[in-house]
Amino acid sequence: MQIGLFIPCYIDQFYPKVGIATMELLEKLGLDVYYPSEQTCCGQPLANSGAEDEAIKTYNNFVRIFSKFDYIVSPSGSCVYHVRENYNILPQTDEVRKVRQNTFELCEFIVDILKTDDLKIDFPHKVGVHQSCHGLRGLKLATPSELIVEHYSKVHRLLKKAKGIEIINLDREDECCGFGGTFSIFQPDISVKMGKDRLDDHRRNGAEVITATDMSCLMHLEGIARRQNREVRFLHIAEILNSNRL
């Protein structure tokens, strides 16, 4: 099984340690992982800005680079959802269909494809899990609170077996952080207020560490926390799952 590792733009530029943690974790799981150096963006920023026609070249470049792999794995639910859903505007060649079907967010890949949930890690901290909107309702990584069905969360499933961890309960477990990509640019006041509410929920319930499947959400919350001089750590889920293996 050959894995193509897709690292989103903002992780590549601002949080490379998240990309490294993802690579290391997949390799520790015994996988043959490749990072194509010619990869670029998935095209989501252009599409979200109303310029999806201009993003088509980026889409085609993504397909050209990653179609040779058995699976494409990324530490970003938002980017993965974009590839699966927005690449429907391309001619549906065998390569495009393969890429759309075989691109996975890290946690869902571990749970659904590798069929494992015990990564044998030690993480003795109180952890708040932020459910990103694309991951929650797009990729269905967890049960949205508005559905009256049996609850599940692939992120919680991976975290709860860590030795010493305490996953805190939030008052509003799946509320948006307010980032929303270009939403935070065009509606900054609303975006910041939503982020403050989300951060207050985690702090009110005792979170020492806040984690998520999308570094963009954590970037937004961390920026607010820094301006408020809040003492809380922000770690992408890959960093926790790759930490202190027993």
PyMOL commands that set and color helices and strands:
alter all, ss='L'
color gray80, all
select helices_A, chain A and resi 9-14+16-28+44-48+52-66+77-89+94-102+106-113+133-138+154-159+183-186+188-204+215-227+237-241
alter helices_A, ss='H'
color red, helices_A
select strands_A, chain A and resi 2-5+32-34+71-74+103-105+126-130+166-167+209-212+233-236
alter strands_A, ss='S'
color yellow, strands_A
deselect
rebuild
show_as cartoon
